[in-house]
Amino acid sequence: MQPNELKASKGQIGTGAIELEENEFLNTEKLEHYIGRIEDVFDSESVLGAKIDKNKVQAYYHDSNIGYNLVHSKDGAVHMALNYNGMFSEDGYYQQVREIEKHLSPDKKNMVLELGCGKGFNSFYLADKVKGSSFQGIDISNKHLSYAKKKAKGLENLNFSFGDFHSINFEDSIFDVVFELESVCHSNDPEKLLREVHRVLKKGGKFVLYEGFRSPGYENLTDLQKKMAVLIEKSMAVNEGYRVDLWLETAKKVGFKVETNDDISYAIMPNLIRFHRLARKYFKYTFLSKLILAIMPSNLIKNTIAGLLMPFSIMQEVQTYNRIILRKK
Ligand SMILES: C[S@@+](CC[C@H](N)C(=O)[O-])C[C@H]1O[C@@H](n2cnc3c(N)ncnc32)[C@H](O)[C@@H]1O
């Protein structure tokens, strides 16, 4: 998508209060102000310098579970709602999976794998709707898998298991569709992950992704904007965000054809504005923020950093949210 097209689609975000807030998110002084609030509460050097490995990702989802339940989705979605009409609605948590359903052939038994299935929200929806197809979900979070496995009871075409997407525990060339929502951002080795997905897909099979990336223009951003990106990434257990263009080059290198790459960042803005408003409440009184940080798991409370900053990052085109479809050649 060209910058002008992105701006045009951002214009769809809405009217009234949301539009006013959008302008606020383009304002550098406001961004400095909020990063200052974060630095009043958190040791930002230790957040920025953290090395995030698999154990830290597992600990992050374990500690953040209560937060995701309370402020994210009651139904167990651990991803952003897609609200193309600019108004936040919980129905938007189902939008990605409704789109993924269209990639399944109606007249055959599709073999489908979800990477980083979390609490099973997506695969459960699909398995319940498309009974003639078979669904597998893998994840490294036992906390999430315990929810997912309970959900899968009673559905014979659905199975969740422990598994790392860098070393997928399935035979070669058996899946028609592999999909993921916001999980491969945690990979510290995208080439290894892409080679694994390529291996388990049938020839012509699809890998469908809904994922956050750094924008192609990342290197030319200001130091403040880059600091914002790293604060967001580390606070959500992402060791280092990848530039979407470089990530797609890696996909091509391992044998994928890039069928589509749509920047749909504007569709997560209503959800991000909601998180931002909640995070602002947390940062209102520094003394209280510090007290809460002292008594609650820091992995959980650090989510407020991303909550506060993400609308700035999207509106300033520092990070993007993309729908990508790759096909195994
Ligand atoms: C943001 S959550 C998304 C969960 C789910 N896709 C959804 O939409 O609700 C990311 C998930 O990726 C999982 N994950 C992170 N690294 C992983 C890895 N190396 N292999 C498998 N799953 C991983 C996490 O445990 C977490 O459940």
PDBQT file of the ligand as one rigid body, heavy atoms in Angstrom, charges set to zero:
ROOT
HETATM    1  C1  LIG A 401      -1.008 -12.788  20.815  1.00  0.00    +0.000 C 
HETATM    2  S1  LIG A 401      -1.202 -14.472  21.201  1.00  0.00    +0.000 S 
HETATM    3  C2  LIG A 401      -2.329 -14.962  19.902  1.00  0.00    +0.000 C 
HETATM    4  C3  LIG A 401      -3.093 -16.197  20.226  1.00  0.00    +0.000 C 
HETATM    5  C4  LIG A 401      -4.098 -16.605  19.139  1.00  0.00    +0.000 C 
HETATM    6  N1  LIG A 401      -3.464 -16.639  17.858  1.00  0.00    +0.000 N 
HETATM    7  C5  LIG A 401      -5.293 -15.702  19.097  1.00  0.00    +0.000 C 
HETATM    8  O1  LIG A 401      -5.519 -15.074  18.082  1.00  0.00    +0.000 OA
HETATM    9  O2  LIG A 401      -6.042 -15.637  20.069  1.00  0.00    +0.000 OA
HETATM   10  C6  LIG A 401       0.313 -15.201  20.656  1.00  0.00    +0.000 C 
HETATM   11  C7  LIG A 401       0.429 -16.685  20.948  1.00  0.00    +0.000 C 
HETATM   12  O3  LIG A 401       1.627 -17.176  20.301  1.00  0.00    +0.000 OA
HETATM   13  C8  LIG A 401       2.188 -18.158  21.142  1.00  0.00    +0.000 C 
HETATM   14  N2  LIG A 401       3.610 -18.374  20.787  1.00  0.00    +0.000 N 
HETATM   15  C9  LIG A 401       4.648 -17.524  20.975  1.00  0.00    +0.000 A 
HETATM   16  N3  LIG A 401       5.806 -18.074  20.542  1.00  0.00    +0.000 NA
HETATM   17  C10 LIG A 401       5.485 -19.309  20.059  1.00  0.00    +0.000 A 
HETATM   18  C11 LIG A 401       6.242 -20.368  19.476  1.00  0.00    +0.000 A 
HETATM   19  N4  LIG A 401       7.576 -20.283  19.340  1.00  0.00    +0.000 N 
HETATM   20  N5  LIG A 401       5.582 -21.474  19.052  1.00  0.00    +0.000 NA
HETATM   21  C12 LIG A 401       4.221 -21.586  19.219  1.00  0.00    +0.000 A 
HETATM   22  N6  LIG A 401       3.456 -20.624  19.786  1.00  0.00    +0.000 NA
HETATM   23  C13 LIG A 401       4.079 -19.493  20.197  1.00  0.00    +0.000 A 
HETATM   24  C14 LIG A 401       1.988 -17.586  22.536  1.00  0.00    +0.000 C 
HETATM   25  O4  LIG A 401       2.142 -18.546  23.546  1.00  0.00    +0.000 OA
HETATM   26  C15 LIG A 401       0.572 -17.020  22.426  1.00  0.00    +0.000 C 
HETATM   27  O5  LIG A 401      -0.391 -17.975  22.787  1.00  0.00    +0.000 OA
ENDROOT
TORSDOF 0
